[in-house]
Structure formats: C-alpha cells, structure tokens
Amino acid sequence: MSQTTTSVSPEALSAAADRLRTADRTGVPGAPVRDLIGRDDVAAAYAVQQQLTDERVAAGARVVGRKIGLTSAAVQAQLGVDQPDFGVLFDDMAYADGDTVPAGSVLQPRVEAEVAFVLGADLAEGPLDHEQVRGAIASAVAALEICGSRVADWDISFGDTVADNASAGAYVLGADPRTLDQVEPREVTMSMSINDEVVSTGAGEACLGDPIEAVVWLARQAREFGEPLRAGQVVLSGALGPMRPVAPGDRVTATITGLGAVSAVFSE
C-alpha cells in the first residue's frame, strides 16, 4: 500500500472491513461504512479494501486484474468526487461470453458495458504515459461489468464504494479480442440491452475521454499503492454508458463497435 496516511484508527478500519465482510457472508447488504472511515478519506477507504483483499488472497483467491470505476463526469459529480477509483478482480469473478451468472453471486447487481484490456507487459517501471500503456496492451475486448454493493440500497459515498472493492462483483469478457491496430477504444460506440430492450448507450470518449487514459491513471495509482499492473492481467477500463439494475432471468447483451457483442444470463 501507499505510504499515504489516515487519521482513522486501526479499530475503525477493522470495523468497516467487518461490516462489509458480514454483508458478503450473509448475503444481506448492510449499513454504509462512512460513519467509520469518512466519506472521502482516500487512504482509509483503500486501507479497508486492502485488508479485505489480503484476506481473500490468504484464503486462496487469485488476483487477475483491476477495475476502474467513477470514470464518468456525471457519476463523479453525483458522488461529489473529482477522481476515479479502482478495485481488484479475482479469479472467481470471471465469466465467458454467454455464461450464466448464478443468482445471488453478486449483491444488488447492476450491469455496465465497457472496454476491457488484457496486458501483454508489466506496467511497473518508466513514465507510465499514454505511449507506454498503449504499447503494453495486448488486446481489447468487449466486456460486461456486473457491479454489486454490500451497502444497502447502493447508499454509497466515495469512501463506501472504495472500501467495498470499488463495488466490483463479476465480469464477462467477449470472445473476440482485438489488437489496438484493429480498434481505437476512444472511437467506439456502445449499446446495451436487457431482454432485447436497449437500456444504455455510450461511447469510448465517455470513459475519461479515452479508455486508454483510464488505464494510464490506474497504472500510476497501482504502482503508487505498491501493486503494479502485470502482464496477463485484465483491466476493466470503466463504463461507456449508464449502469442498469438486473434481475434473475434477465439476459444482458452489449455491442461495442469494432469489438463485437458480449452477453450473459442471470439465473432465476
């Protein structure tokens, strides 16, 4: 973790982690944790996230990548923040195109469509600028991110969502990866439907102006926090359009120009 300090006590950090852990274990969303760690104490929120991440890794989970959240100016304004956030992707969060996602595996699920990247090189040294990050990307692929919240009714502040692993739940990767010679992420357009009804549209520029710039931000943050991005990892770069709730039995499909379609079904 970064050496950034927080005035929040270790006891309060542990209590926040316990609240989120309990919601996860029982399948019942709980109260926000901002009363314990503050609404916007970045160091405290990531300290809670790291505590829960360390526990999962110790229990056998494997980190396979990261997700970037809050890349939309509108969502940042809604939460009163001026920066994105990030969370950890674990091996048990991954689904393939067309898979069925078990009901209850993600609390209060909401789905968004985005461009995912698979890294072909580490992003641990150097300037971590646009050129370096672009060169480190092996492929881009259409993706669905299934966000979830362990906080009841999605009543979240910046601190709540960061502590809750940036509301990461699961993700689905399409079956047609492309190189950056074949597709320009900032130029794509997206349409997402639930049960054949279009519910969300957007474009690559909605993600911090360029999904690759979102990865630049993440690469620098990850290195600062002591866990640089590594070759082979997946990066979910951020939503291209509004997030939508899903219910058991729903089928979600997103189409992204140049990357094709990706879909998933939620079991009843």
Rosetta silent file (secondary structure, phi, psi, omega in degrees, C-alpha in Angstrom):
SEQUENCE: MSQTTTSVSPEALSAAADRLRTADRTGVPGAPVRDLIGRDDVAAAYAVQQQLTDERVAAGARVVGRKIGLTSAAVQAQLGVDQPDFGVLFDDMAYADGDTVPAGSVLQPRVEAEVAFVLGADLAEGPLDHEQVRGAIASAVAALEICGSRVADWDISFGDTVADNASAGAYVLGADPRTLDQVEPREVTMSMSINDEVVSTGAGEACLGDPIEAVVWLARQAREFGEPLRAGQVVLSGALGPMRPVAPGDRVTATITGLGAVSAVFSE
SCORE:     score description
SCORE:     0.000 S_00000001
   1 L     0.000  159.943  176.009    0.000    0.000    0.000 S_00000001
   2 L   -64.456  157.936  176.585    0.919    3.619   -0.384 S_00000001
   3 L   -81.068    0.805  177.275    2.550    5.421    2.499 S_00000001
   4 L   -55.571  131.730 -174.216   -0.361    7.889    2.435 S_00000001
   5 L  -101.885  163.039  176.992   -1.593    8.159    5.978 S_00000001
   6 L  -135.563  150.588  176.984   -5.018    8.460    7.507 S_00000001
   7 L   -87.711   -3.656  179.257   -6.182    9.715   10.865 S_00000001
   8 L   -71.476  134.975 -175.141   -8.780    6.944   11.028 S_00000001
   9 L   -71.041  152.937  175.140   -7.930    4.468   13.772 S_00000001
  10 H   -56.320  -33.687  179.701   -6.994    0.851   13.045 S_00000001
  11 H   -65.713  -40.394  179.106  -10.031   -0.180   15.072 S_00000001
  12 H   -68.802  -38.763  176.802  -12.364    1.832   12.845 S_00000001
  13 H   -61.363  -44.106  179.358  -10.752    0.404    9.705 S_00000001
  14 H   -65.412  -37.298  178.766  -11.231   -3.128   11.051 S_00000001
  15 H   -66.182  -38.102  177.729  -14.828   -2.386   11.999 S_00000001
  16 H   -65.208  -44.186  177.776  -15.529   -1.152    8.469 S_00000001
  17 H   -61.033  -40.130 -179.367  -13.969   -4.276    6.983 S_00000001
  18 H   -65.369  -38.051  179.681  -16.025   -6.430    9.328 S_00000001
  19 H   -63.130  -44.061  179.662  -19.253   -4.702    8.302 S_00000001
  20 H   -70.365  -38.701  178.451  -18.570   -5.376    4.616 S_00000001
  21 H   -62.104  -41.182 -179.390  -17.363   -8.916    5.331 S_00000001
  22 H   -64.899  -42.503  177.970  -20.561   -9.678    7.232 S_00000001
  23 H   -61.226  -40.490  179.786  -22.737   -8.441    4.371 S_00000001
  24 H   -65.493  -45.002 -176.150  -20.780  -10.628    1.976 S_00000001
  25 H   -68.313  -38.767 -175.981  -21.008  -13.706    4.185 S_00000001
  26 H   -89.245  -17.088 -175.558  -24.711  -13.380    4.962 S_00000001
  27 L    74.772   16.627 -179.888  -25.804  -12.129    1.544 S_00000001
  28 L  -118.845  112.589  178.830  -27.589   -9.227    3.240 S_00000001
  29 L   -56.781  145.174 -175.982  -26.398   -5.703    2.347 S_00000001
  30 E  -117.419 -166.315 -178.594  -25.544   -3.638    5.402 S_00000001
  31 L   -72.257  155.774  174.250  -25.088   -0.059    6.514 S_00000001
  32 L   -60.035  165.012  179.982  -22.557    2.242    4.840 S_00000001
  33 L  -108.649    4.324 -176.438  -19.096    2.449    6.395 S_00000001
  34 H   -66.054  -21.952  175.744  -18.604    6.200    6.022 S_00000001
  35 H   -67.672  -20.896 -179.432  -19.538    6.715    9.678 S_00000001
  36 H   -96.455  -35.701 -172.059  -16.372    4.750   10.487 S_00000001
  37 H  -121.147   -2.688 -178.559  -13.903    5.935    7.819 S_00000001
  38 L    90.569  162.317 -178.014  -15.358    9.181    6.457 S_00000001
  39 L   -76.493  -33.636 -170.582  -16.939    9.986    3.102 S_00000001
  40 L  -141.083   29.071  173.433  -13.787   10.870    1.210 S_00000001
  41 L   -82.055   96.968 -173.466  -10.716    9.739    3.167 S_00000001
  42 H   -59.715  -46.308 -176.913   -8.946    8.061    0.244 S_00000001
  43 H   -63.020  -41.427 -179.825   -6.224    6.419    2.333 S_00000001
  44 H   -65.458  -43.641 -177.789   -8.712    4.981    4.831 S_00000001
  45 H   -62.970  -44.324  178.748  -11.001    3.620    2.137 S_00000001
  46 H   -70.458  -27.581  175.873   -8.181    1.873    0.287 S_00000001
  47 H   -64.575  -40.129  176.774   -6.816    0.540    3.576 S_00000001
  48 H   -65.852  -45.916  178.062  -10.139   -1.231    4.174 S_00000001
  49 H   -56.173  -43.695 -177.941  -10.159   -2.516    0.589 S_00000001
  50 H   -66.488  -37.185  178.464   -6.607   -3.835    1.018 S_00000001
  51 H   -60.893  -44.941 -179.769   -7.476   -5.577    4.277 S_00000001
  52 H   -70.505  -35.286  176.948  -10.339   -7.438    2.612 S_00000001
  53 H   -64.082  -45.820  179.778   -8.209   -8.189   -0.455 S_00000001
  54 H   -59.331  -38.926  178.980   -5.421   -9.647    1.692 S_00000001
  55 H   -64.169  -42.390 -179.482   -7.954  -11.880    3.440 S_00000001
  56 H   -65.712  -42.123  178.502   -9.297  -13.217    0.143 S_00000001
  57 H   -63.796  -41.865  178.850   -5.817  -13.912   -1.191 S_00000001
  58 H   -62.704  -28.281  179.690   -4.875  -15.664    2.051 S_00000001
  59 L   -86.083    1.084  174.350   -7.978  -17.841    1.626 S_00000001
  60 L   113.188   -5.043  178.597   -6.835  -18.920   -1.844 S_00000001
  61 L   -71.658  151.431 -179.105   -8.300  -16.327   -4.228 S_00000001
  62 L  -117.368  131.889  177.076   -6.068  -15.147   -7.053 S_00000001
  63 E   -77.438  125.004 -178.501   -5.857  -11.555   -8.283 S_00000001
  64 E  -116.672   -0.408  178.963   -6.307  -11.498  -12.076 S_00000001
  65 E   164.770 -162.586 -179.026   -6.621   -7.763  -12.702 S_00000001
  66 E  -137.500  160.145  171.667   -8.227   -4.476  -11.728 S_00000001
  67 E  -122.212  146.026  175.778  -11.347   -2.492  -12.443 S_00000001
  68 E  -109.254  133.036  179.028  -11.611    1.251  -12.795 S_00000001
  69 E  -123.285  170.914  176.758  -14.732    2.998  -11.545 S_00000001
  70 L    58.229   40.763  178.789  -16.126    6.511  -11.439 S_00000001
  71 L   -87.049   -9.818 -179.686  -14.752    7.355  -14.892 S_00000001
  72 L   -91.656  132.401  178.295  -17.874    9.314  -15.842 S_00000001
  73 H   -58.880  -36.145 -179.149  -18.005   13.017  -15.026 S_00000001
  74 H   -66.307  -42.025  179.680  -21.706   12.663  -14.205 S_00000001
  75 H   -69.363  -38.946  176.553  -21.111    9.879  -11.689 S_00000001
  76 H   -59.176  -43.278  179.339  -18.212   11.780  -10.120 S_00000001
  77 H   -63.751  -37.972 -179.345  -20.485   14.782   -9.698 S_00000001
  78 H   -62.124  -38.063 -178.422  -23.177   12.578   -8.180 S_00000001
  79 H   -95.030   -1.533  177.624  -20.765   11.318   -5.505 S_00000001
  80 L    70.787   34.620  179.378  -19.011   14.640   -5.065 S_00000001
  81 L  -123.958  163.025 -178.489  -15.578   13.396   -6.130 S_00000001
  82 L  -123.141   23.736 -179.127  -13.091   14.507   -8.758 S_00000001
  83 L  -149.388  156.659  172.653  -11.239   11.264   -9.412 S_00000001
  84 L   -72.579 -179.079  170.461  -11.856    7.676  -10.466 S_00000001
  85 E  -137.200  175.342  177.975  -11.352    4.726   -8.150 S_00000001
  86 E  -142.313  156.419  175.850  -10.140    1.169   -8.581 S_00000001
  87 E  -137.974  177.386 -175.257  -10.822   -2.301   -7.261 S_00000001
  88 E  -103.288  138.192  173.010   -9.381   -5.788   -7.555 S_00000001
  89 E  -100.146  128.064  177.549  -10.579   -8.535   -9.895 S_00000001
  90 E  -105.124  160.183 -175.597  -10.360  -12.083   -8.508 S_00000001
  91 H   -59.878  -31.154 -177.612  -10.354  -15.315  -10.477 S_00000001
  92 H   -81.532    2.121  176.672  -13.823  -16.304   -9.272 S_00000001
  93 H   -90.946  -10.605 -169.210  -15.336  -13.115  -10.728 S_00000001
  94 E   -87.144  133.521  174.160  -14.598  -14.096  -14.339 S_00000001
  95 E  -130.954  154.357  178.105  -17.217  -15.368  -16.792 S_00000001
  96 E   -97.081  161.645  179.517  -17.055  -16.098  -20.507 S_00000001
  97 L   -52.156  128.539  178.490  -19.345  -14.772  -23.206 S_00000001
  98 L    87.569   -4.909 -178.611  -22.789  -16.377  -22.943 S_00000001
  99 L   -65.956  160.422  171.395  -22.264  -17.771  -19.452 S_00000001
 100 E   -98.069  127.010  178.004  -24.959  -17.912  -16.790 S_00000001
 101 E   -94.763  121.639 -176.190  -24.200  -15.856  -13.698 S_00000001
 102 L   -61.330  136.714  175.495  -25.688  -17.501  -10.590 S_00000001
 103 L   -60.158  137.711  178.393  -28.399  -15.548   -8.808 S_00000001
 104 L    86.348   -7.224 -179.512  -27.135  -14.161   -5.536 S_00000001
 105 L   -73.939  -22.042  175.660  -23.468  -14.319   -6.516 S_00000001
 106 L  -128.547  125.987 -179.022  -23.428  -10.519   -6.709 S_00000001
 107 L   -74.543  132.520  176.553  -25.388   -8.434   -4.217 S_00000001
 108 L    49.784   56.564 -170.603  -27.763   -5.855   -5.738 S_00000001
 109 L   -66.383  139.407  171.939  -26.338   -6.389   -9.244 S_00000001
 110 E  -135.179  140.487 -172.964  -26.102   -3.592  -11.773 S_00000001
 111 E  -115.608  143.053  173.658  -24.511   -4.039  -15.186 S_00000001
 112 E  -138.675  154.767 -179.531  -22.483   -1.712  -17.367 S_00000001
 113 E  -104.609  141.667 -178.143  -20.692   -2.193  -20.685 S_00000001
 114 E  -157.230  172.261  173.919  -17.061   -1.291  -21.186 S_00000001
 115 E   -92.296  125.815  173.807  -13.832   -1.980  -22.986 S_00000001
 116 E  -102.190  149.440  177.270  -11.589   -4.470  -21.216 S_00000001
 117 E  -122.100  144.419  170.538   -7.876   -4.730  -21.878 S_00000001
 118 E  -110.518  127.217 -175.496   -5.502   -7.649  -21.449 S_00000001
 119 E   -84.511  139.248  177.195   -1.952   -6.581  -20.690 S_00000001
 120 L  -104.386   -6.361  179.872    0.968   -8.057  -22.578 S_00000001
 121 L  -147.624  155.509  175.268    3.649   -6.373  -20.469 S_00000001
 122 L   -65.301  151.475  172.527    4.140   -5.190  -16.901 S_00000001
 123 E  -122.335   68.717 -174.906    3.413   -1.553  -16.066 S_00000001
 124 L  -116.934  -26.650 -177.493    5.800   -1.209  -13.154 S_00000001
 125 L  -121.761  168.664  173.980    8.663    0.973  -14.436 S_00000001
 126 L    85.780 -170.821 -174.618    9.052    4.046  -16.588 S_00000001
 127 L   -74.545  -19.136 -176.159    6.843    7.111  -17.107 S_00000001
 128 L    53.182   45.228  178.246    3.605    5.097  -17.427 S_00000001
 129 L   -93.257 -178.158 -174.965    2.443    7.559  -20.050 S_00000001
 130 H   -58.263  -44.160 -177.815   -0.061    7.030  -22.858 S_00000001
 131 H   -62.581  -45.133 -179.124    2.540    5.650  -25.260 S_00000001
 132 H   -66.025  -44.236 -178.106    3.916    3.134  -22.780 S_00000001
 133 H   -65.532  -43.636  178.133    0.497    1.986  -21.612 S_00000001
 134 H   -58.828  -42.645  179.935   -0.822    1.622  -25.138 S_00000001
 135 H   -66.935  -22.965 -178.969    2.233   -0.450  -26.050 S_00000001
 136 H   -85.352  -10.129 -177.339    1.673   -2.724  -23.049 S_00000001
 137 E   -84.820  119.102  179.470   -1.891   -3.624  -24.084 S_00000001
 138 E   -78.467  -39.169 -177.748   -2.032   -6.985  -25.869 S_00000001
 139 E  -159.092  159.293  172.986   -5.720   -6.832  -26.740 S_00000001
 140 E  -117.800  148.322 -177.434   -9.036   -5.089  -26.209 S_00000001
 141 E  -150.447  146.186  175.724  -12.318   -6.943  -25.796 S_00000001
 142 E   -65.288  141.669 -177.131  -15.974   -6.102  -25.203 S_00000001
 143 E  -144.573  150.596  166.440  -16.957   -6.628  -21.569 S_00000001
 144 E  -108.309  130.017  169.619  -19.841   -6.520  -19.151 S_00000001
 145 E  -104.679  128.742  176.908  -19.066   -5.491  -15.619 S_00000001
 146 E  -101.086   98.317  179.176  -21.535   -6.716  -13.017 S_00000001
 147 E   -79.494  151.891  177.229  -21.218   -4.232  -10.202 S_00000001
 148 L  -145.683  156.313  178.947  -22.526   -5.084   -6.770 S_00000001
 149 L  -131.982  131.041  174.037  -22.786   -3.311   -3.454 S_00000001
 150 L   -86.184    5.050  176.743  -22.593   -4.697    0.044 S_00000001
 151 E  -101.771  125.673 -175.238  -24.124   -1.399    1.160 S_00000001
 152 H   -54.892  135.028  175.091  -27.927   -1.475    1.370 S_00000001
 153 H    61.179   21.904 -179.133  -29.787    0.368   -1.401 S_00000001
 154 H    53.267   36.108 -178.683  -26.496    1.443   -3.010 S_00000001
 155 L   -83.809   74.722 -169.540  -26.366    4.269   -0.457 S_00000001
 156 L  -115.883  145.589  165.058  -22.711    4.968   -1.159 S_00000001
 157 L  -104.700  179.569  176.830  -20.202    7.767   -0.864 S_00000001
 158 H   -56.700  -45.613 -179.031  -16.718    7.657   -2.388 S_00000001
 159 H   -61.764  -39.731 -179.651  -15.368    6.096    0.803 S_00000001
 160 H   -63.226  -48.174 -175.300  -18.057    3.411    0.861 S_00000001
 161 H   -70.287  -38.578  177.914  -17.523    2.218   -2.699 S_00000001
 162 H   -62.974  -46.789  179.353  -13.708    2.220   -2.490 S_00000001
 163 H   -59.256  -34.854 -179.021  -13.766    0.237    0.753 S_00000001
 164 L   -88.159   41.176  176.378  -16.201   -2.187   -0.905 S_00000001
 165 H    54.045   39.706  179.421  -13.629   -3.028   -3.616 S_00000001
 166 H    55.598   32.535  177.935  -14.996   -0.278   -5.878 S_00000001
 167 H    58.280   31.187  177.805  -18.313   -2.160   -5.996 S_00000001
 168 E   -75.030  137.247  178.536  -16.737   -4.958   -8.066 S_00000001
 169 E  -126.217  -58.755  179.626  -18.892   -8.069   -8.418 S_00000001
 170 E  -162.226  171.279  176.602  -18.149  -10.048  -11.565 S_00000001
 171 E  -151.917  155.970 -178.218  -17.294   -9.536  -15.207 S_00000001
 172 E  -127.497  125.448  178.969  -17.875  -11.148  -18.580 S_00000001
 173 E  -101.953  139.937  175.586  -15.385  -10.944  -21.439 S_00000001
 174 L   -67.575  171.905 -174.546  -16.360  -11.222  -25.088 S_00000001
 175 L  -101.842   11.002 -172.756  -14.919  -13.903  -27.341 S_00000001
 176 L  -130.883   67.603  179.890  -13.387  -11.638  -29.994 S_00000001
 177 L   -64.012  146.384  179.684  -10.291   -9.832  -28.677 S_00000001
 178 E  -129.939  150.755  173.229   -8.713   -7.270  -30.989 S_00000001
 179 L   -80.421  166.242  179.289   -5.354   -5.531  -31.061 S_00000001
 180 L   -74.721   -7.741  169.294   -5.145   -1.749  -30.886 S_00000001
 181 L   -76.190  -19.908 -176.508   -4.150   -1.806  -34.547 S_00000001
 182 L   -98.824  -22.168 -177.536   -7.652   -3.131  -35.224 S_00000001
 183 L  -146.856  142.326  176.902   -9.734   -0.901  -32.956 S_00000001
 184 L  -107.419  106.591 -171.370   -9.389    2.578  -31.442 S_00000001
 185 H   -54.331  -38.294 -176.197  -11.008    2.454  -27.966 S_00000001
 186 H   -72.178  -13.053 -177.809  -11.913    6.144  -27.722 S_00000001
 187 H   -98.529   -3.233 -176.122  -13.814    5.951  -31.004 S_00000001
 188 L   -73.545  158.412  169.308  -16.092    3.013  -30.198 S_00000001
 189 E  -122.198  153.324 -173.229  -19.815    3.280  -29.581 S_00000001
 190 E  -130.709  142.520  170.793  -21.799    1.014  -27.276 S_00000001
 191 E  -135.571  128.255  179.839  -25.365   -0.238  -26.997 S_00000001
 192 E  -120.547  133.884  179.612  -26.503   -2.453  -24.121 S_00000001
 193 E  -124.569  150.241  171.573  -29.842   -4.256  -23.941 S_00000001
 194 E  -119.164  120.127 -176.890  -31.665   -6.236  -21.279 S_00000001
 195 L    52.097   44.969  175.581  -34.069   -8.820  -22.702 S_00000001
 196 L    71.216    7.905  175.440  -33.712   -7.192  -26.147 S_00000001
 197 E  -105.882  123.531 -179.552  -34.640   -3.713  -24.895 S_00000001
 198 E   -66.674  125.404 -175.816  -31.910   -1.083  -25.251 S_00000001
 199 E  -122.003  -10.842 -177.249  -31.226    0.350  -21.793 S_00000001
 200 E  -157.468  136.066  174.173  -27.852    2.063  -22.138 S_00000001
 201 E  -134.988  158.930 -179.196  -25.808    3.684  -24.895 S_00000001
 202 E  -178.856 -169.499 -175.263  -22.488    5.441  -24.878 S_00000001
 203 E  -148.165  162.510 -178.959  -19.089    5.930  -26.432 S_00000001
 204 H   -57.915  -35.627 -178.295  -15.408    5.420  -25.746 S_00000001
 205 H   -67.300  -13.964  178.175  -14.899    9.102  -25.048 S_00000001
 206 H   -70.556  -16.683 -177.421  -17.268    8.811  -22.062 S_00000001
 207 L   -98.203   86.839 -179.367  -14.503    6.949  -20.215 S_00000001
 208 L    52.754   27.436 -179.574  -12.152    9.747  -19.112 S_00000001
 209 L    85.155  -22.650 -178.930  -12.055   10.900  -22.730 S_00000001
 210 L  -171.152  120.966 -179.863  -10.242    7.706  -23.777 S_00000001
 211 H   -54.154  -29.618  178.590  -10.289    4.254  -22.115 S_00000001
 212 H   -67.905  -34.826  176.310   -6.509    4.069  -22.526 S_00000001
 213 H   -64.998  -31.582  174.592   -6.157    7.229  -20.429 S_00000001
 214 H   -63.131  -38.350  178.873   -8.145    5.453  -17.717 S_00000001
 215 H   -70.677  -34.070  173.859   -5.511    2.698  -17.761 S_00000001
 216 H   -57.988  -48.700  178.325   -2.749    5.339  -17.563 S_00000001
 217 H   -57.724  -46.902 -177.774   -4.393    6.664  -14.398 S_00000001
 218 H   -64.051  -44.239 -177.701   -4.732    3.148  -12.988 S_00000001
 219 H   -57.416  -41.326  179.618   -1.153    2.143  -13.816 S_00000001
 220 H   -69.737  -41.370  178.270    0.181    5.105  -11.857 S_00000001
 221 H   -64.766  -44.241 -177.681   -2.157    4.529   -8.926 S_00000001
 222 H   -61.684  -41.730  178.368   -1.385    0.815   -8.806 S_00000001
 223 H   -65.719  -41.327  179.294    2.345    1.464   -8.725 S_00000001
 224 H   -61.721  -35.742 -179.576    1.937    4.090   -6.017 S_00000001
 225 L   -83.135    1.594  173.090   -0.038    1.613   -3.937 S_00000001
 226 L    87.467    8.613  179.733    2.726   -0.955   -4.309 S_00000001
 227 L  -132.595   74.581 -175.574    0.907   -3.428   -6.560 S_00000001
 228 L   -61.451  156.580  175.657    1.797   -2.553  -10.184 S_00000001
 229 E   -68.745  142.617 -174.178   -0.179   -3.905  -13.107 S_00000001
 230 L  -124.093  153.655  176.305    1.309   -7.097  -14.543 S_00000001
 231 L   -53.478  138.351  179.822    1.373   -8.875  -17.897 S_00000001
 232 L    92.857  -15.561 -179.122   -1.620  -11.160  -18.333 S_00000001
 233 L   -76.743  154.033  175.786   -3.897   -9.130  -16.094 S_00000001
 234 E   -97.514  137.476  174.275   -7.330   -7.902  -17.153 S_00000001
 235 E  -122.990  119.348  171.644   -8.244   -4.239  -16.779 S_00000001
 236 E   -88.371  115.561 -164.927  -11.877   -3.142  -16.911 S_00000001
 237 E   -85.161  -11.586  178.246  -11.450    0.445  -18.037 S_00000001
 238 E   125.268  154.046 -172.957  -14.775    1.967  -16.992 S_00000001
 239 E   -65.008  142.733  174.815  -18.361    2.322  -18.136 S_00000001
 240 L   -96.066  -10.374 -179.963  -19.198    3.674  -21.574 S_00000001
 241 L  -160.319 -179.760 -176.182  -22.812    4.405  -20.573 S_00000001
 242 L   -59.466  145.778  175.655  -25.201    4.285  -17.631 S_00000001
 243 L   -80.880  142.142 -178.102  -25.258    1.305  -15.276 S_00000001
 244 E  -130.125  141.771  177.366  -28.549   -0.602  -15.093 S_00000001
 245 E   -71.016  149.988  176.910  -30.005   -2.990  -12.484 S_00000001
 246 L  -127.136  155.721 -178.753  -30.642   -6.600  -13.457 S_00000001
 247 L  -125.225  160.759  176.399  -32.978   -9.241  -12.065 S_00000001
 248 L   -53.046  135.590 -178.724  -32.963  -13.048  -12.067 S_00000001
 249 L    94.049  -12.592 -178.671  -33.807  -14.365  -15.528 S_00000001
 250 L   -72.778  145.988  170.882  -32.512  -11.304  -17.362 S_00000001
 251 E  -114.914  126.544 -177.896  -30.297  -11.626  -20.422 S_00000001
 252 E  -113.869  132.222  177.048  -27.874   -8.762  -20.984 S_00000001
 253 E  -133.420  133.058  173.976  -26.109   -8.097  -24.279 S_00000001
 254 E  -121.444  138.363  175.295  -23.730   -5.286  -25.133 S_00000001
 255 E  -118.732  127.496  179.849  -22.443   -4.480  -28.600 S_00000001
 256 E  -122.715  125.148 -176.059  -19.341   -2.328  -28.998 S_00000001
 257 L   -58.120  134.987 -179.793  -18.280   -1.243  -32.465 S_00000001
 258 L    84.617  -14.982 -177.710  -15.067   -2.933  -33.537 S_00000001
 259 L  -121.476   -8.836  178.044  -15.233   -5.409  -30.665 S_00000001
 260 E    81.938 -157.012 -173.642  -18.496   -7.223  -31.302 S_00000001
 261 E  -111.840  157.390  174.199  -21.004   -8.409  -28.720 S_00000001
 262 E  -143.190  139.335 -176.900  -20.822   -9.889  -25.240 S_00000001
 263 E  -142.966  163.159  175.442  -23.721  -11.359  -23.270 S_00000001
 264 E  -155.142  154.968  177.220  -24.657  -13.091  -20.052 S_00000001
 265 E  -117.560  140.272  176.764  -27.763  -14.567  -18.472 S_00000001
 266 E  -101.390  121.554 -174.626  -28.691  -14.201  -14.797 S_00000001
 267 L   -65.625  154.091 -178.105  -30.098  -17.405  -13.365 S_00000001
 268 L   -88.662    0.000    0.000  -33.543  -17.421  -11.772 S_00000001
